[in-house]
Amino acid sequence: MLRKICVVTGTRAEYGLLYWLMKEIQQDEELELQLVVTGMHLSPEFGLTYKQIEQDGFVIDEKVEMLLSSDIAVGVAKSMGIATIGFTGAFDRLKPDLLIILGDRFEMMAAAQSALIMQLPIAHLHGGELTFGAYDDSIRHSITKMATWHFVSTESHRKRVIQLGEHPERVWNVGALGIENILKIPLLSKAELYKELKLDESKPLFLITYHPETNGVTNGITSLLSALGRYPNINLAFTKANADNGGRAINEAIEQFTLRNDNAFLFESLGQLRYLSAVKHAKAVIGNSSSGLIEVPYLQTPTVNCGNRQMGRECPLSVINAALDENSICNAIETALHFRGTYEQIFGNGKASTTIVRKIKSLPSYSIQKEFYDL
């Protein structure tokens, strides 16, 4: 009898990390992939990226509408309530044997709490990480406590999950999922990328992604844009901020910036191929996305990490940290442009999906009674 493995995805970035794992499950003769799509994937404001999932050959079993058109904390909290109702109905209809959740976003918190009450076992990916500048940090640890099985990206993250009271025999260091995209996707040439994005071929490229600091500075985008305004001879390719509270205000500020600067471009979603190709050909990746710390070093590109959103996360040498101050950001950009150091690859060898599928197939049962593991 096939084991039904349900994967939940709510954002373009998260789907990019889950892609190869979903393919592994989809192609395995002993497993049945169930796919629940929610959040930004279903929003016209963020590009209706569920269409890309379907184009990639996946069948979406349930769509859980949840996002309110709100840019404040109350709106996000209400969206979580709507999501909880939606996930409960979806899981009741699908009746999966195991739920796979990646990371730390509020959509995943809603999915996890529904699964917890419904006694649906959870396998959690990328637990044990730290990001002090966003409430994602608390969400991630909360999902760890609701999950039964844990697949983490480094050994220090494994130790942290165990420190949270999870049994060592249920925690595995498999590396970061995103590394697989770098190893498996043939990337675009610089000429192909510039043509697709309609960039000025005579100018180099900065790739910028900036999300809200939900535990910190609310106007950091102002300093970042002021700093980037000093680089009129560089293509500035922005991808939209996420749907956290404050994200829409960031996107509006970037849109106004692009209207004033003909070297600046805002994209709803680049998709994995164009995003990773842009990383490869960029002179620097700038902002506060986790990809700047995890995947970007594998493509030999320096990162300028702005502010505190990723504070606490393991940081390769090619990541140059900057305060949310115009001069600090400019100094970090100049350091990145002249970086000649080592591009550390600390998040595994790109075989996470195969390892995860092999492990979930080897488990005799997903229904076990959890206990707190005391150190």
C-alpha positions as a Markdown table, in Angstrom:
| # | Residue | x | y | z |
|---|---|---|---|---|
| 1 | Met | 0.0 | 0.0 | 0.0 |
| 2 | Leu | 1.4 | 3.4 | -1.0 |
| 3 | Arg | 2.3 | 5.8 | 1.8 |
| 4 | Lys | 0.8 | 9.2 | 1.2 |
| 5 | Ile | 3.3 | 12.0 | 1.8 |
| 6 | Cys | 1.8 | 15.4 | 1.9 |
| 7 | Val | 4.0 | 18.5 | 1.1 |
| 8 | Val | 2.9 | 22.0 | 1.9 |
| 9 | Thr | 4.3 | 25.1 | 0.1 |
| 10 | Gly | 3.4 | 28.7 | 0.4 |
| 11 | Thr | 6.1 | 30.8 | -1.3 |
| 12 | Arg | 8.2 | 30.8 | -4.5 |
| 13 | Ala | 11.4 | 30.5 | -2.5 |
| 14 | Glu | 10.2 | 27.5 | -0.4 |
| 15 | Tyr | 8.9 | 25.7 | -3.5 |
| 16 | Gly | 12.3 | 26.1 | -5.1 |
| 17 | Leu | 13.9 | 24.3 | -2.1 |
| 18 | Leu | 11.3 | 21.6 | -2.1 |
| 19 | Tyr | 11.3 | 20.9 | -5.9 |
| 20 | Trp | 13.7 | 18.0 | -6.0 |
| 21 | Leu | 12.3 | 16.4 | -2.9 |
| 22 | Met | 8.8 | 16.5 | -4.4 |
| 23 | Lys | 10.2 | 14.9 | -7.6 |
| 24 | Glu | 11.9 | 12.1 | -5.6 |
| 25 | Ile | 8.6 | 11.4 | -3.8 |
| 26 | Gln | 6.6 | 11.7 | -7.1 |
| 27 | Gln | 8.8 | 9.1 | -8.8 |
| 28 | Asp | 9.0 | 6.6 | -6.0 |
| 29 | Glu | 6.9 | 3.5 | -6.5 |
| 30 | Glu | 6.3 | 3.1 | -2.8 |
| 31 | Leu | 5.1 | 6.7 | -2.1 |
| 32 | Glu | 2.2 | 8.9 | -3.2 |
| 33 | Leu | 2.9 | 12.6 | -3.4 |
| 34 | Gln | 0.1 | 14.9 | -2.1 |
| 35 | Leu | 0.6 | 18.6 | -2.7 |
| 36 | Val | -1.1 | 21.5 | -0.8 |
| 37 | Val | -0.4 | 24.9 | -2.1 |
| 38 | Thr | -1.2 | 28.1 | -0.2 |
| 39 | Gly | -0.1 | 31.7 | 0.6 |
| 40 | Met | 1.7 | 33.8 | -1.9 |
| 41 | His | 1.4 | 31.1 | -4.6 |
| 42 | Leu | -2.3 | 31.9 | -4.9 |
| 43 | Ser | -2.0 | 35.7 | -4.9 |
| 44 | Pro | -2.0 | 37.8 | -8.1 |
| 45 | Glu | 0.0 | 40.3 | -6.1 |
| 46 | Phe | 2.9 | 37.9 | -5.9 |
| 47 | Gly | 2.7 | 36.4 | -9.4 |
| 48 | Leu | 0.3 | 33.5 | -9.0 |
| 49 | Thr | 3.3 | 31.2 | -8.8 |
| 50 | Tyr | 1.1 | 28.0 | -8.4 |
| 51 | Lys | 1.0 | 28.1 | -12.2 |
| 52 | Gln | 4.8 | 27.4 | -12.3 |
| 53 | Ile | 4.2 | 24.4 | -10.0 |
| 54 | Glu | 1.7 | 23.0 | -12.4 |
| 55 | Gln | 4.0 | 23.7 | -15.4 |
| 56 | Asp | 6.7 | 21.7 | -13.6 |
| 57 | Gly | 4.5 | 18.6 | -13.8 |
| 58 | Phe | 3.0 | 18.5 | -10.3 |
| 59 | Val | -0.7 | 18.0 | -9.5 |
| 60 | Ile | -2.0 | 20.3 | -6.8 |
| 61 | Asp | -4.4 | 18.3 | -4.6 |
| 62 | Glu | -5.6 | 21.2 | -2.5 |
| 63 | Lys | -5.4 | 25.0 | -2.7 |
| 64 | Val | -5.7 | 26.7 | 0.7 |
| 65 | Glu | -6.6 | 30.4 | 0.2 |
| 66 | Met | -5.5 | 32.4 | 3.2 |
| 67 | Leu | -3.8 | 35.8 | 2.5 |
| 68 | Leu | -5.6 | 38.9 | 3.4 |
| 69 | Ser | -4.6 | 42.0 | 1.5 |
| 70 | Ser | -3.1 | 43.6 | 4.6 |
| 71 | Asp | 0.4 | 44.8 | 5.5 |
| 72 | Ile | 0.1 | 44.9 | 9.3 |
| 73 | Ala | 0.5 | 42.3 | 12.0 |
| 74 | Val | -3.2 | 42.0 | 12.6 |
| 75 | Gly | -3.7 | 41.0 | 9.0 |
| 76 | Val | -1.0 | 38.3 | 9.1 |
| 77 | Ala | -2.5 | 36.9 | 12.4 |
| 78 | Lys | -6.0 | 36.8 | 10.8 |
| 79 | Ser | -4.5 | 35.1 | 7.7 |
| 80 | Met | -3.1 | 32.4 | 10.0 |
| 81 | Gly | -6.5 | 31.8 | 11.4 |
| 82 | Ile | -8.0 | 31.4 | 7.9 |
| 83 | Ala | -5.1 | 29.1 | 7.0 |
| 84 | Thr | -5.7 | 26.9 | 10.0 |
| 85 | Ile | -9.4 | 26.3 | 9.0 |
| 86 | Gly | -8.3 | 25.7 | 5.4 |
| 87 | Phe | -5.5 | 23.2 | 6.3 |
| 88 | Thr | -7.8 | 21.3 | 8.6 |
| 89 | Gly | -10.3 | 20.7 | 5.8 |
| 90 | Ala | -7.5 | 19.8 | 3.3 |
| 91 | Phe | -5.9 | 17.3 | 5.6 |
| 92 | Asp | -9.2 | 15.8 | 6.5 |
| 93 | Arg | -9.9 | 15.2 | 2.8 |
| 94 | Leu | -6.5 | 13.9 | 1.9 |
| 95 | Lys | -5.8 | 11.9 | 5.0 |
| 96 | Pro | -2.0 | 11.8 | 4.5 |
| 97 | Asp | 0.3 | 9.4 | 6.4 |
| 98 | Leu | 3.0 | 12.0 | 6.8 |
| 99 | Leu | 3.1 | 15.8 | 6.4 |
| 100 | Ile | 6.4 | 17.5 | 5.3 |
| 101 | Ile | 6.9 | 21.1 | 6.3 |
| 102 | Leu | 9.9 | 23.3 | 5.5 |
| 103 | Gly | 11.1 | 26.1 | 7.7 |
| 104 | Asp | 9.6 | 28.8 | 9.6 |
| 105 | Arg | 6.9 | 30.9 | 7.9 |
| 106 | Phe | 3.5 | 31.7 | 9.4 |
| 107 | Glu | 1.7 | 29.6 | 6.8 |
| 108 | Met | 3.7 | 26.6 | 8.0 |
| 109 | Met | 2.8 | 27.4 | 11.6 |
| 110 | Ala | -0.9 | 27.2 | 10.7 |
| 111 | Ala | -0.3 | 23.9 | 8.9 |
| 112 | Ala | 1.6 | 22.4 | 11.8 |
| 113 | Gln | -0.9 | 23.3 | 14.4 |
| 114 | Ser | -3.7 | 21.8 | 12.4 |
| 115 | Ala | -1.7 | 18.6 | 11.9 |
| 116 | Leu | -0.8 | 18.4 | 15.6 |
| 117 | Ile | -4.4 | 18.5 | 16.7 |
| 118 | Met | -5.4 | 16.0 | 14.0 |
| 119 | Gln | -2.6 | 13.6 | 15.1 |
| 120 | Leu | -1.0 | 13.8 | 11.7 |
| 121 | Pro | 2.8 | 13.1 | 12.0 |
| 122 | Ile | 5.1 | 15.9 | 10.8 |
| 123 | Ala | 8.6 | 15.7 | 9.2 |
| 124 | His | 10.2 | 19.1 | 9.6 |
| 125 | Leu | 12.9 | 20.4 | 7.3 |
| 126 | His | 15.5 | 23.1 | 8.2 |
| 127 | Gly | 14.9 | 23.2 | 11.9 |
| 128 | Gly | 17.4 | 24.3 | 14.5 |
| 129 | Glu | 18.4 | 27.4 | 12.6 |
| 130 | Leu | 18.5 | 30.9 | 14.1 |
| 131 | Thr | 17.3 | 34.2 | 12.6 |
| 132 | Phe | 16.9 | 36.7 | 15.4 |
| 133 | Gly | 15.6 | 39.5 | 13.2 |
| 134 | Ala | 12.3 | 37.9 | 12.4 |
| 135 | Tyr | 9.5 | 36.2 | 14.3 |
| 136 | Asp | 10.2 | 33.2 | 12.0 |
| 137 | Asp | 12.8 | 32.2 | 14.6 |
| 138 | Ser | 10.1 | 31.5 | 17.2 |
| 139 | Ile | 7.9 | 29.8 | 14.6 |
| 140 | Arg | 10.7 | 27.5 | 13.5 |
| 141 | His | 11.3 | 26.3 | 17.0 |
| 142 | Ser | 7.6 | 25.9 | 17.7 |
| 143 | Ile | 7.2 | 23.7 | 14.6 |
| 144 | Thr | 10.1 | 21.6 | 15.9 |
| 145 | Lys | 8.2 | 20.8 | 19.0 |
| 146 | Met | 5.1 | 19.8 | 17.0 |
| 147 | Ala | 7.1 | 17.6 | 14.6 |
| 148 | Thr | 8.2 | 14.0 | 15.0 |
| 149 | Trp | 11.0 | 13.7 | 12.4 |
| 150 | His | 13.7 | 16.3 | 11.7 |
| 151 | Phe | 15.9 | 16.8 | 8.7 |
| 152 | Val | 18.5 | 19.7 | 9.4 |
| 153 | Ser | 21.1 | 21.4 | 7.3 |
| 154 | Thr | 24.2 | 21.3 | 9.5 |
| 155 | Glu | 25.5 | 19.5 | 12.6 |
| 156 | Ser | 25.1 | 22.5 | 14.8 |
| 157 | His | 21.4 | 22.7 | 13.8 |
| 158 | Arg | 21.0 | 19.0 | 14.7 |
| 159 | Lys | 22.4 | 19.7 | 18.1 |
| 160 | Arg | 20.1 | 22.6 | 18.6 |
| 161 | Val | 17.0 | 20.5 | 17.7 |
| 162 | Ile | 18.1 | 17.9 | 20.2 |
| 163 | Gln | 18.6 | 20.7 | 22.8 |
| 164 | Leu | 15.0 | 21.5 | 22.2 |
| 165 | Gly | 14.1 | 18.1 | 23.5 |
| 166 | Glu | 13.9 | 16.0 | 20.4 |
| 167 | His | 15.4 | 12.5 | 20.5 |
| 168 | Pro | 18.7 | 12.2 | 18.6 |
| 169 | Glu | 17.4 | 9.1 | 16.8 |
| 170 | Arg | 14.8 | 11.2 | 15.0 |
| 171 | Val | 17.1 | 14.1 | 13.9 |
| 172 | Trp | 19.3 | 13.8 | 10.8 |
| 173 | Asn | 21.8 | 16.2 | 9.3 |
| 174 | Val | 21.1 | 15.9 | 5.5 |
| 175 | Gly | 22.4 | 19.3 | 4.3 |
| 176 | Ala | 20.5 | 22.2 | 2.8 |
| 177 | Leu | 17.9 | 21.4 | 0.1 |
| 178 | Gly | 18.7 | 24.4 | -2.0 |
| 179 | Ile | 22.1 | 23.2 | -2.9 |
| 180 | Glu | 20.5 | 20.6 | -5.2 |
| 181 | Asn | 19.2 | 23.3 | -7.6 |
| 182 | Ile | 22.8 | 24.5 | -8.1 |
| 183 | Leu | 24.1 | 21.1 | -9.0 |
| 184 | Lys | 21.1 | 19.9 | -11.1 |
| 185 | Ile | 19.8 | 22.9 | -13.0 |
| 186 | Pro | 21.8 | 24.0 | -16.2 |
| 187 | Leu | 21.9 | 27.7 | -15.7 |
| 188 | Leu | 21.5 | 30.5 | -18.3 |
| 189 | Ser | 24.5 | 32.2 | -19.8 |
| 190 | Lys | 24.9 | 35.9 | -19.0 |
| 191 | Ala | 23.7 | 36.8 | -22.5 |
| 192 | Glu | 20.6 | 34.6 | -22.1 |
| 193 | Leu | 19.8 | 36.0 | -18.6 |
| 194 | Tyr | 20.2 | 39.6 | -19.7 |
| 195 | Lys | 18.0 | 39.1 | -22.7 |
| 196 | Glu | 15.2 | 37.4 | -20.6 |
| 197 | Leu | 15.3 | 40.1 | -17.9 |
| 198 | Lys | 15.7 | 43.0 | -20.5 |
| 199 | Leu | 18.8 | 44.3 | -18.7 |
| 200 | Asp | 21.4 | 46.7 | -20.1 |
| 201 | Glu | 24.2 | 44.5 | -21.5 |
| 202 | Ser | 26.8 | 47.1 | -20.9 |
| 203 | Lys | 26.2 | 47.1 | -17.1 |
| 204 | Pro | 27.1 | 44.6 | -14.4 |
| 205 | Leu | 24.4 | 43.2 | -12.1 |
| 206 | Phe | 23.3 | 43.4 | -8.5 |
| 207 | Leu | 20.6 | 41.0 | -7.4 |
| 208 | Ile | 18.6 | 42.3 | -4.5 |
| 209 | Thr | 16.0 | 40.7 | -2.2 |
| 210 | Tyr | 14.9 | 42.4 | 1.0 |
| 211 | His | 12.3 | 41.1 | 3.4 |
| 212 | Pro | 10.8 | 42.8 | 6.5 |
| 213 | Glu | 12.6 | 42.6 | 9.8 |
| 214 | Thr | 9.5 | 41.5 | 11.8 |
| 215 | Asn | 11.5 | 41.7 | 15.0 |
| 216 | Gly | 13.4 | 44.8 | 14.3 |
| 217 | Val | 13.8 | 47.8 | 12.0 |
| 218 | Thr | 10.7 | 48.7 | 10.0 |
| 219 | Asn | 12.2 | 51.2 | 7.6 |
| 220 | Gly | 15.5 | 49.5 | 6.5 |
| 221 | Ile | 14.5 | 49.6 | 2.9 |
| 222 | Thr | 15.0 | 53.4 | 2.9 |
| 223 | Ser | 18.7 | 53.0 | 3.8 |
| 224 | Leu | 19.1 | 50.2 | 1.3 |
| 225 | Leu | 17.6 | 52.1 | -1.6 |
| 226 | Ser | 19.6 | 55.2 | -0.7 |
| 227 | Ala | 22.8 | 53.1 | -0.9 |
| 228 | Leu | 21.8 | 51.5 | -4.2 |
| 229 | Gly | 21.1 | 54.9 | -5.6 |
| 230 | Arg | 24.9 | 55.4 | -5.6 |
| 231 | Tyr | 25.3 | 52.8 | -8.4 |
| 232 | Pro | 23.6 | 54.2 | -11.5 |
| 233 | Asn | 25.9 | 52.2 | -13.8 |
| 234 | Ile | 24.8 | 48.8 | -12.5 |
| 235 | Asn | 21.7 | 46.8 | -13.3 |
| 236 | Leu | 19.7 | 46.6 | -10.0 |
| 237 | Ala | 17.4 | 43.5 | -10.2 |
| 238 | Phe | 15.0 | 43.3 | -7.3 |
| 239 | Thr | 12.7 | 40.4 | -6.4 |
| 240 | Lys | 9.6 | 41.2 | -4.4 |
| 241 | Ala | 9.5 | 41.0 | -0.6 |
| 242 | Asn | 7.4 | 38.3 | 1.0 |
| 243 | Ala | 3.9 | 38.6 | 2.5 |
| 244 | Asp | 5.1 | 39.2 | 6.1 |
| 245 | Asn | 3.8 | 42.3 | 7.8 |
| 246 | Gly | 5.7 | 45.2 | 6.2 |
| 247 | Gly | 6.4 | 43.4 | 2.9 |
| 248 | Arg | 3.9 | 45.4 | 0.8 |
| 249 | Ala | 5.4 | 48.7 | 2.0 |
| 250 | Ile | 8.8 | 47.4 | 0.9 |
| 251 | Asn | 7.5 | 46.5 | -2.5 |
| 252 | Glu | 5.9 | 49.9 | -2.9 |
| 253 | Ala | 9.1 | 51.6 | -2.0 |
| 254 | Ile | 11.0 | 49.5 | -4.5 |
| 255 | Glu | 8.4 | 50.3 | -7.2 |
| 256 | Gln | 8.8 | 54.0 | -6.7 |
| 257 | Phe | 12.6 | 53.6 | -6.8 |
| 258 | Thr | 12.4 | 51.8 | -10.2 |
| 259 | Leu | 10.2 | 54.6 | -11.6 |
| 260 | Arg | 13.0 | 57.1 | -10.7 |
| 261 | Asn | 15.9 | 55.0 | -11.8 |
| 262 | Asp | 16.0 | 53.4 | -15.3 |
| 263 | Asn | 18.7 | 51.0 | -14.2 |
| 264 | Ala | 16.4 | 49.4 | -11.6 |
| 265 | Phe | 14.0 | 46.5 | -12.2 |
| 266 | Leu | 11.4 | 44.8 | -10.0 |
| 267 | Phe | 10.3 | 41.2 | -10.6 |
| 268 | Glu | 7.4 | 39.5 | -8.9 |
| 269 | Ser | 9.2 | 36.1 | -9.2 |
| 270 | Leu | 12.3 | 35.1 | -11.1 |
| 271 | Gly | 11.8 | 31.3 | -10.6 |
| 272 | Gln | 14.7 | 29.0 | -9.8 |
| 273 | Leu | 16.4 | 29.0 | -13.2 |
| 274 | Arg | 16.5 | 32.8 | -13.6 |
| 275 | Tyr | 17.2 | 33.5 | -9.9 |
| 276 | Leu | 20.2 | 31.1 | -9.7 |
| 277 | Ser | 21.4 | 32.3 | -13.1 |
| 278 | Ala | 21.2 | 35.9 | -11.8 |
| 279 | Val | 23.1 | 34.8 | -8.7 |
| 280 | Lys | 25.9 | 33.3 | -10.8 |
| 281 | His | 26.3 | 36.3 | -13.0 |
| 282 | Ala | 25.8 | 39.0 | -10.4 |
| 283 | Lys | 28.7 | 41.0 | -8.9 |
| 284 | Ala | 26.9 | 40.7 | -5.6 |
| 285 | Val | 23.7 | 39.5 | -4.0 |
| 286 | Ile | 22.3 | 42.1 | -1.6 |
| 287 | Gly | 19.6 | 42.1 | 1.0 |
| 288 | Asn | 18.6 | 39.8 | 3.8 |
| 289 | Ser | 17.3 | 36.6 | 2.2 |
| 290 | Ser | 18.6 | 33.3 | 3.6 |
| 291 | Ser | 19.6 | 32.2 | 0.1 |
| 292 | Gly | 22.4 | 34.8 | 0.4 |
| 293 | Leu | 24.0 | 32.8 | 3.2 |
| 294 | Ile | 23.1 | 29.3 | 2.1 |
| 295 | Glu | 23.0 | 28.9 | -1.7 |
| 296 | Val | 24.8 | 32.0 | -3.0 |
| 297 | Pro | 28.4 | 30.9 | -1.8 |
| 298 | Tyr | 28.1 | 27.7 | -3.8 |
| 299 | Leu | 27.9 | 29.9 | -7.0 |
| 300 | Gln | 31.0 | 31.8 | -6.0 |
| 301 | Thr | 29.2 | 35.1 | -5.6 |
| 302 | Pro | 29.7 | 37.4 | -2.6 |
| 303 | Thr | 26.7 | 38.4 | -0.4 |
| 304 | Val | 25.9 | 41.7 | 1.3 |
| 305 | Asn | 23.7 | 40.8 | 4.2 |
| 306 | Cys | 21.8 | 43.8 | 5.5 |
| 307 | Gly | 20.5 | 44.2 | 9.0 |
| 308 | Asn | 19.5 | 41.6 | 11.6 |
| 309 | Arg | 17.0 | 39.4 | 9.8 |
| 310 | Gln | 19.5 | 36.6 | 9.4 |
| 311 | Met | 21.4 | 37.3 | 12.7 |
| 312 | Gly | 22.3 | 34.0 | 14.3 |
| 313 | Arg | 22.5 | 31.9 | 11.1 |
| 314 | Glu | 25.8 | 30.3 | 10.2 |
| 315 | Cys | 27.6 | 32.7 | 8.0 |
| 316 | Pro | 30.2 | 31.7 | 5.3 |
| 317 | Leu | 33.2 | 34.0 | 4.8 |
| 318 | Ser | 31.8 | 35.4 | 1.5 |
| 319 | Val | 28.9 | 37.0 | 3.4 |
| 320 | Ile | 29.7 | 40.6 | 4.3 |
| 321 | Asn | 27.4 | 42.0 | 7.0 |
| 322 | Ala | 26.1 | 45.5 | 7.0 |
| 323 | Ala | 24.0 | 47.6 | 9.4 |
| 324 | Leu | 20.8 | 49.2 | 8.0 |
| 325 | Asp | 22.7 | 52.4 | 7.3 |
| 326 | Glu | 23.5 | 53.9 | 3.9 |
| 327 | Asn | 27.2 | 54.2 | 4.5 |
| 328 | Ser | 27.5 | 50.8 | 6.1 |
| 329 | Ile | 25.7 | 49.1 | 3.2 |
| 330 | Cys | 27.9 | 51.0 | 0.6 |
| 331 | Asn | 31.1 | 50.0 | 2.5 |
| 332 | Ala | 29.9 | 46.3 | 2.5 |
| 333 | Ile | 29.1 | 46.5 | -1.2 |
| 334 | Glu | 32.6 | 47.8 | -2.0 |
| 335 | Thr | 34.1 | 45.0 | 0.2 |
| 336 | Ala | 32.0 | 42.4 | -1.7 |
| 337 | Leu | 33.1 | 43.8 | -5.1 |
| 338 | His | 36.8 | 43.3 | -4.1 |
| 339 | Phe | 36.2 | 39.9 | -2.3 |
| 340 | Arg | 39.0 | 37.5 | -3.1 |
| 341 | Gly | 38.5 | 35.1 | -0.2 |
| 342 | Thr | 37.2 | 31.5 | 0.1 |
| 343 | Tyr | 33.6 | 30.7 | -0.8 |
| 344 | Glu | 32.8 | 28.3 | 2.0 |
| 345 | Gln | 30.3 | 25.5 | 1.3 |
| 346 | Ile | 29.0 | 24.5 | 4.8 |
| 347 | Phe | 25.5 | 23.3 | 3.9 |
| 348 | Gly | 26.1 | 19.8 | 2.5 |
| 349 | Asn | 26.8 | 18.1 | -0.8 |
| 350 | Gly | 23.4 | 18.5 | -2.5 |
| 351 | Lys | 22.0 | 15.1 | -1.8 |
| 352 | Ala | 19.4 | 16.0 | 0.8 |
| 353 | Ser | 16.3 | 14.9 | -1.1 |
| 354 | Thr | 17.6 | 11.4 | -1.8 |
| 355 | Thr | 18.6 | 11.0 | 1.8 |
| 356 | Ile | 15.2 | 12.3 | 3.1 |
| 357 | Val | 13.2 | 9.9 | 0.9 |
| 358 | Arg | 15.3 | 6.9 | 1.8 |
| 359 | Lys | 14.9 | 7.7 | 5.5 |
| 360 | Ile | 11.1 | 8.3 | 5.5 |
| 361 | Lys | 10.7 | 5.0 | 3.5 |
| 362 | Ser | 12.8 | 3.1 | 6.1 |
| 363 | Leu | 10.6 | 4.2 | 9.1 |
| 364 | Pro | 8.4 | 1.3 | 10.1 |
| 365 | Ser | 5.6 | 3.6 | 11.3 |
| 366 | Tyr | 4.9 | 7.4 | 11.4 |
| 367 | Ser | 2.6 | 7.1 | 14.4 |
| 368 | Ile | 4.8 | 7.2 | 17.5 |
| 369 | Gln | 4.3 | 8.7 | 20.9 |
| 370 | Lys | 6.7 | 11.6 | 21.3 |
| 371 | Glu | 8.6 | 12.2 | 24.6 |
| 372 | Phe | 10.8 | 15.0 | 25.7 |
| 373 | Tyr | 14.5 | 14.1 | 25.4 |
| 374 | Asp | 16.4 | 15.5 | 28.4 |
| 375 | Leu | 20.1 | 16.3 | 27.9 |
